[in-house]
Amino acid sequence: MKISAALLTMVSLMTMTAGDIFAGTSKSVDTSLQTGLATAKQKTRIPILLPGTLPPRLQSIPGLISSATADNDSYDIPLYMGDGSGGTTLFVGDFSGNAHYKFAPRGKPVRLIDHIVGHFLPRSCGGSCAPSSIEWRVKGIHYEIQLKFGFDNEAEEQKTMVDVANSAISGGAR
């Protein structure tokens, strides 16, 4: 009985584990995150997880740029619109990983790929608006993604954040 190469590839992708995340795969990352990724890669030893693409609502924003701060055990890659000065009105999102963060889950538990449990916090507004966030832990490393943009409802917001986290996880170490 012949098994097609496409079927074998599909089966191998479906059986990936969290351990495979750290196998050094090198898939593409959204162009707006490439500058931050290059900086973080030079300074950190932990796997950098970033989505392959950003959600369509973010892709439509002109002039997205990233930067990074990193050390041996952590990285932080903020995403800005415009000149990247970091002003509150320019902040669009943030992607981080930290090997020493004391993980105290906040928000609603959500299922991510490979049986990883994430925690989702919807955007909240008071004097100003806090971004939507999703966080999870893999192999002792705390990962968090924050995105600040409007959603039509909380269900769409949660689905988008889960999709972005899954893209980062499935993309593996960058």
TAHULIN-V468426 format. One record per residue. N is the residue number from 1. RES is the residue in one small letter. PSI is psi in radians with two decimals (NA if undefined). BURIAL is I if it has 16 or more other C-alpha atoms within 10 Angstrom, else O. Layout:
# TAHULIN-V468426
[[N	RES	PSI	BURIAL] [N	RES	PSI	BURIAL]]
This chain:
# TAHULIN-V468426
[[1	m	2.18	O] [2	k	2.39	O] [3	i	2.21	O] [4	s	2.67	O] [5	a	-0.65	O] [6	a	-0.71	O] [7	l	-0.74	O] [8	l	-0.73	O] [9	t	-0.77	O] [10	m	-0.76	O] [11	v	-0.73	O] [12	s	-0.63	O] [13	l	-0.65	O] [14	m	-0.35	O] [15	t	0.20	O] [16	m	2.54	O] [17	t	2.98	O] [18	a	-0.55	I] [19	g	-0.54	O] [20	d	-0.36	O] [21	i	-0.62	I] [22	f	0.30	I] [23	a	0.01	O] [24	g	0.45	O] [25	t	2.66	O] [26	s	1.32	O] [27	k	2.86	O] [28	s	2.70	O] [29	v	2.64	I] [30	d	2.40	O] [31	t	-0.56	O] [32	s	-0.30	I] [33	l	-0.09	I] [34	q	-0.67	I] [35	t	-0.82	O] [36	g	-0.71	I] [37	l	-0.81	I] [38	a	-0.73	O] [39	t	-0.82	I] [40	a	-0.68	I] [41	k	-0.54	I] [42	q	-0.36	O] [43	k	-0.30	I] [44	t	2.67	I] [45	r	-0.18	O] [46	i	2.66	I] [47	p	2.29	I] [48	i	2.10	I] [49	l	2.06	I] [50	l	2.59	I] [51	p	2.63	I] [52	g	-0.63	I] [53	t	2.75	I] [54	l	2.79	I] [55	p	2.61	O] [56	p	-0.66	O] [57	r	-0.57	O] [58	l	-0.61	I] [59	q	-0.47	O] [60	s	-0.11	O] [61	i	2.14	O] [62	p	2.58	O] [63	g	0.53	O] [64	l	2.33	I] [65	i	2.75	I] [66	s	2.83	I] [67	s	-2.99	I] [68	a	2.62	I] [69	t	2.53	I] [70	a	2.73	I] [71	d	-2.97	O] [72	n	-0.65	O] [73	d	0.22	I] [74	s	2.83	I] [75	y	2.71	I] [76	d	2.09	I] [77	i	1.65	I] [78	p	2.65	I] [79	l	2.23	I] [80	y	2.76	I] [81	m	2.25	I] [82	g	-2.30	O] [83	d	-0.10	O] [84	g	0.34	I] [85	s	-0.21	O] [86	g	0.10	O] [87	g	2.59	O] [88	t	-0.69	O] [89	t	-0.29	O] [90	l	-0.24	I] [91	f	2.28	I] [92	v	-0.63	I] [93	g	3.11	I] [94	d	2.45	I] [95	f	2.12	I] [96	s	2.76	I] [97	g	2.49	I] [98	n	2.17	I] [99	a	-0.24	I] [100	h	0.12	O] [101	y	2.28	O] [102	k	1.79	O] [103	f	1.98	O] [104	a	1.63	O] [105	p	2.32	O] [106	r	2.55	O] [107	g	-2.98	O] [108	k	2.25	O] [109	p	2.38	O] [110	v	2.63	I] [111	r	2.27	O] [112	l	3.06	I] [113	i	2.80	I] [114	d	0.61	O] [115	h	0.39	O] [116	i	2.36	O] [117	v	2.14	I] [118	g	3.03	I] [119	h	2.17	I] [120	f	2.30	I] [121	l	2.12	I] [122	p	2.84	I] [123	r	2.46	I] [124	s	2.50	O] [125	c	2.38	O] [126	g	-1.96	O] [127	g	-0.55	O] [128	s	3.04	O] [129	c	2.26	O] [130	a	2.54	O] [131	p	2.82	I] [132	s	2.56	I] [133	s	2.68	I] [134	i	2.39	I] [135	e	2.70	I] [136	w	2.95	I] [137	r	2.31	I] [138	v	2.24	O] [139	k	0.76	O] [140	g	0.06	O] [141	i	2.27	I] [142	h	2.22	I] [143	y	2.51	I] [144	e	2.45	I] [145	i	2.29	I] [146	q	2.35	I] [147	l	2.35	I] [148	k	1.62	I] [149	f	2.79	O] [150	g	2.55	O] [151	f	2.75	O] [152	d	-0.55	O] [153	n	2.95	O] [154	e	-0.56	O] [155	a	-0.75	O] [156	e	-0.72	O] [157	e	-0.85	I] [158	q	-0.79	I] [159	k	-0.76	O] [160	t	-0.78	I] [161	m	-0.70	I] [162	v	-0.74	I] [163	d	-0.73	I] [164	v	-0.76	I] [165	a	-0.78	I] [166	n	-0.66	I] [167	s	-0.73	I] [168	a	-0.77	I] [169	i	-0.84	I] [170	s	-0.45	I] [171	g	-0.39	I] [172	g	-3.07	I] [173	a	2.30	I] [174	r	NA	I]]
